[in-house]
Amino acid sequence: MKTIFITGASSGLGKATAILFAQKGWNVIATMRNPKKEEELTKYANIQLMSLDVTNAEQIKQTTEKVIAEKSIDVVFNNAGYGLAGPFEGATDEQIVQQINTNLLGVMRVTQAFIPHFRNNKNGTFITTTSIGGLVALPFNSVYHATKWALEGWNESLAFELKPFGIKVKTVSPGGITTDFSGRSLVMTQHPAYEDQMKQVLPVFMDTERAKSYSTAEQIAQYVWEAANDESEKLRYVAGEDAKAMYARRLEVGSEQASKEIENLFYGK
């Protein structure tokens, strides 16, 4: 029976992935900051809950050592993260540091902790949730994009050096997901100089017609399942019809024209 280690499993894609893999017969180690609050995942005998804050390097070290001592891990799914949106000028240093610490450095820490285990086994797969926001940029998400674009480049480079050891590196880049991400997983910055712009841009983000093309967390979890079981060297799994269309358009017309089209969408220029 294979085992997957998941970060950020308390809700949304992380929880949906934990349930999918458990239903498929895998052992699942589902980590989150406060597992005592979790109820749904406790219904599955093959899901083990563990406490993990990806910004806590020492806790990552201790948790990884404990997990590896007990069982062999086949897949690590780096999913923990959140969104920081709004004017960059209004972002505090604490907000910027926390966003990078969680979305980027947290993934790096967890991955680095598991590399020796995979290398010794000459097998293993790292899967990281990036975002269509790691391939395409939208207004007022600059710090979030910084972390997701960084993850895409980091994973692409890492795949080269881990391949000789039989280790696969993959990214899942979802578009919109119909979860509570915009509620519990979104932090907004504020600055008065950008109020008029925000009034223009926010309705586009909140457009119910656009949301109709979003995927459920369960649908995106299927892409994680595909990545975990794909024996090919495929690196990117662009996930969701909206993400596929957006990325395909960027590749078709080039980055400059794609950016102009996004500007037209949000600003009506």
N, C-alpha and C positions, 0 to 999 in steps of 0.2 A: 504494500500500500504506500503510495507516494505522499509526501508532506509538503505543504506550502506555508510559508511564513508571511503574514500580511500586516502591514502597518496601516493605521488609520481605518480600522475596521468597525468603528462605532456607528457609522451611518453611511448612507449613499452607496457609492461604488464599492468601497471596502467591505461593507456588510453584505451587499449583493454577491460579491465575489466569494466571500467566505461561505455563504449558503450554497452557491452553485457548486463549488468544489467539494463541499461536504456531501451534497446530494449525489455527486459523481463518484463518491467512495474514497475521496482523499482524506488524509488527516490534515486538519487545519489549525494552525496556531494564529489566532486572531488577536492582535495587540491594539491597545488604545490607552489613552491617558487614565481613564477611570473605568475599569471593567466592572466594578461593583454596581454601576448603574445599568449595565447591559442585561436584558431579559430575553430577547428573541434568540440570540445565538446559543444561549444555555440549553435550548431544547434539543440540540444536536450532540449526540454522544461523541462524535469524532471532531468536535470543535473545542479547542483548549483556549481559554481566555488568559491573556497576560497583560500586565501593566507595562506601558512603554511610552515615554515622551521622547520623540526623536531629536529634541534640542538638548537632551541630557546625555552627554557622551559616556559618562560612567555607567548610567543605567543601561545604555545600549550594550556596552561591554559585558556587564554582568548577565543581562538577559540572553545575549548571544551565546555566551559560554554555557549557560544553564541548558539552553535549547539543544545545542550541539552535543552536549554530554549525554542527553537523553535519547536523541534520535537523529537520523540522517535527514537533512533538508534537501529537497529537490528543486524548489522554486522559492525565490524571495520576491514578493510583490511590494514594491515601494509605492505606497498610495497616500500616506499622510500628507496633508497640505491644506492650504486655505487661500482665499483671494484677498488682495489688498487693492482697492480701486479708488479712483478719485484723483484730484489734481496732485501731481508730483510735488509741486511747490508747497503744498499743504501737508505733506507727509513728515512726520517727526522722525528723528534719527532712530528712536526706539521701534517705530513701526517698520522702518526699512530693514533694520537689523533682524527683527523678529521674522519678517517675511523671508529673508534670505536664509536665516538660520533654520527655519522649518522646511521650506520648499526645496532648498538646494542642499545646504550642509547636512540636514537630517538624512536625506537620501544617500549622500556620500558616506556618512558615518556608518549607516546600516550596511551598505554595500561592502565597504572596506572590512567590516567585522566578519562578514560571511565569506569573503574571497578565499582565505586559507582552507576553509572547510570544503568549498567547491573544488579548489585546486588539488587538494589531497584525494578527493573522490574522482578527479578527472571528469567531472560532470556537474551540471547545475545551470539554472537559468535565472537571471535577474530581469525582472519586468518593472518598469517605472511608469507611473501615470504622469504624463506630461500634460499636453493640452493642444488643441488646435491653436491655442495662444502661444505655443512654442514654435509654430510654423508661420503664423500670420499675426499681425499686430492690429489692435483696435484702440480707439481713443481711451484715455484715462485708466489705463491698466499697466502703466510703464514698469512698475516694480515687479508686479506679477509676471509680466512678459519677460523681464530680465531673468527671473528664476527659471521659467519654463524653456526659454531659448537656451539658457545655459545647460539645462538638463539634456536637451536634445544633442547639443554639441559634445557634452561630456560623455554621454552614452555612446555616441558614434565613435569617438576616439577610444573609449574603454573597450569596445567590442574587438578592436584590433589586437590589443595586448592580452586579452583573456582567451581569445580563440585557440591559441596553441595548447591551452590547458583543458580544452573540451567544455569551456564555459560559454554559454550564450548570453547575449545582452539584447534586450528588446524594449521598445517603448510603445505605450498605448496612448494615443493622442485623441481624446474625446472632444466633441463639440459640446453643445448644450445638453445638460442632463436635467431631467425633471425631478430634481431632489430639492432639499432645503439648503443647497450650497449658498444661494444668494441670501439666506437668512443667517443660519448659525455659522457658516463658513466664509462669510464676507465681512471685511472691515473697510469702512469708508473714510477717506481723508476729506478735509474741508479747506477751502480758501475762497474768500469773497471775490477775488478777481476773476474767478472762473464760473461764477453763478450763472451767467447768461449761457455760456457754453454747456454747462451741465443740464440746464433746462432744455436745451436743444438735443443733447445726446441721450439723456436718460430714457426718453420715450421710445427711442429706437431699441435700446437694450430691453425695455420692458414690453415691447410689442408682442401681443398675444399671437399674432399671425406668425411671427418668427419662431415663437415657442412651439408651434405645431410641428416643426421639423426636428425638435429636440428628441433625444433618445431617453429611455428609462435607464436607471442604473442596472437593471437586469439585462438589458440589451447590450450595454457596454461591457458587462461582465463576461459576455460570450466572447468578446474580443480578447479578454485576458485569458480565457480558457484556450482559445485558438493559439495565442502566443506561447502559452505554457506547454502545449502539445505539438507545436510545429517543429519538426526536425530540421527545417531549412535554416538558412542564415539570414532570413528576413529580419530587418532591424525595426522598421516602423509599421505600426498598425493604426492607421487613421480611422477613428471609430465614430460611427454615426453618419447619417446621410448629409447633415448640414456641414459637418467637418470635411467630408469627402468632397462635397461640391466646392467649398471654399478653397481647399488646398489645390484641387484640380484647376480651378480658375487661376490661381496664382501661378501655377506651373505653365498654364497655357499662355497667359498674356505677359508674364514677367512680374517682378516685384513692384516696379515703379507704377505700372498701369493698375495693378491690383490695389495698391495703396490709394491711388486716385479714385478708384471705384468705391473703396471703403469710405473715403472722405465724402464722396457724393452721397452715399447712403446715410451717413450720420449728420452731415451738415447741409445737404441739399444743394451743393455747389455744382 
